[in-house]
Amino acid sequence: MDDTQQKDFEQVNTTILEDWGLMMIEPAELGSESFNPYEAVYVSSIQFSGPNRGVYRVCCQADFMNALAQNLLGELDDVSFSDQEDALKEMANVVCGNLLTALYGSDKTFDLSQPLVEERKVSDLEQMIGEGRAVFLADDCPVLVSLEADQG
Amino acid sequence: MSFNFLLVDDSSIVRKSLKKTLALTDLDIAAVVEASNGEEALKALRENWIDLVFLDINMPVMNGVQFMQALSQSEDLSDTKVLIVSTEGSSERIEELQMLGALGYLRKPFTPEEVVEKVADLLKGGSNG
């Protein structure tokens, strides 16, 4: 991923978290302090195929998933885990679709897989994330996003 | 005049969110029916009078393109009004869906105002792509 693509990658993620997720976003650094090592990490991934193939991932912990689902539903109380998972899957879907257009243009057609959510450990993150990556604090909750893509 | 809507999306949170958005408009809504894929949507269309379908593309079982193909080949359902609501950014795929009869396209993420504008336009009988 070149500098322009990295900038587009960060911009699309930020815009969608702000405008769709209704969250305050600040850039952050990936470090041991970013995620709570005693809590699970939830990773939503979506694969794409077409002129380029790859996978987009969003990694977060429970507080982010709950905040995102609450914002999407306009709820003040905690929402069900099922809705939280659904919110994270939909985030992967929305970001990936918009990223592909931003990176490769609207003249390219891609097929997206169904997004999945899996529970992992914080120590698994480094081996899972791709070359293009960014870390944000979304309403003070850490979120790691990554993109692995071939050169087409 | 009151309207019946069909929301077709495998994400329940998207359906809930869209339902809330529609409830905030001044549209007179009689019913909002939900389906989580194209196959369920075809069944819902046969069981309910629907004024407008909100259709996602990337769904399991039967996706949005397959649904539009089935709809266009159906003798009794081919006049159904469909608004595509998707992350799809490919101009070729959007054109394909419009060729199959989709009247409009709303890209995720969307604002409540965009939903109201599109719905009002389509229910008037117009098409703004």
HADDOCK unambig.tbl for C-alpha pairs under 7 A between the chains (distance, minus, plus):
assign (segid A and resid 20 and name CA) (segid B and resid 109 and name CA) 5.83 0.50 0.50
assign (segid A and resid 72 and name CA) (segid B and resid 17 and name CA) 6.35 0.50 0.50
assign (segid A and resid 73 and name CA) (segid B and resid 16 and name CA) 6.95 0.50 0.50
assign (segid A and resid 73 and name CA) (segid B and resid 17 and name CA) 5.53 0.50 0.50
assign (segid A and resid 83 and name CA) (segid B and resid 13 and name CA) 6.21 0.50 0.50
assign (segid A and resid 86 and name CA) (segid B and resid 11 and name CA) 6.23 0.50 0.50
assign (segid A and resid 86 and name CA) (segid B and resid 13 and name CA) 6.26 0.50 0.50
assign (segid A and resid 87 and name CA) (segid B and resid 13 and name CA) 6.34 0.50 0.50
assign (segid A and resid 90 and name CA) (segid B and resid 11 and name CA) 6.93 0.50 0.50
assign (segid A and resid 94 and name CA) (segid B and resid 87 and name CA) 5.46 0.50 0.50
assign (segid A and resid 94 and name CA) (segid B and resid 108 and name CA) 6.25 0.50 0.50
assign (segid A and resid 94 and name CA) (segid B and resid 109 and name CA) 6.79 0.50 0.50
assign (segid A and resid 97 and name CA) (segid B and resid 87 and name CA) 4.89 0.50 0.50
assign (segid A and resid 97 and name CA) (segid B and resid 88 and name CA) 5.80 0.50 0.50
assign (segid A and resid 97 and name CA) (segid B and resid 89 and name CA) 6.65 0.50 0.50
assign (segid A and resid 98 and name CA) (segid B and resid 87 and name CA) 6.29 0.50 0.50
assign (segid A and resid 98 and name CA) (segid B and resid 89 and name CA) 6.75 0.50 0.50
assign (segid A and resid 101 and name CA) (segid B and resid 89 and name CA) 5.64 0.50 0.50
assign (segid A and resid 106 and name CA) (segid B and resid 89 and name CA) 5.52 0.50 0.50
assign (segid A and resid 106 and name CA) (segid B and resid 90 and name CA) 4.64 0.50 0.50
assign (segid A and resid 106 and name CA) (segid B and resid 91 and name CA) 5.62 0.50 0.50
assign (segid A and resid 107 and name CA) (segid B and resid 90 and name CA) 5.83 0.50 0.50
assign (segid A and resid 107 and name CA) (segid B and resid 91 and name CA) 5.94 0.50 0.50
assign (segid A and resid 107 and name CA) (segid B and resid 92 and name CA) 6.75 0.50 0.50
assign (segid A and resid 108 and name CA) (segid B and resid 90 and name CA) 5.85 0.50 0.50
assign (segid A and resid 109 and name CA) (segid B and resid 90 and name CA) 5.08 0.50 0.50
assign (segid A and resid 109 and name CA) (segid B and resid 92 and name CA) 6.96 0.50 0.50
assign (segid A and resid 109 and name CA) (segid B and resid 93 and name CA) 6.92 0.50 0.50
assign (segid A and resid 112 and name CA) (segid B and resid 58 and name CA) 6.90 0.50 0.50
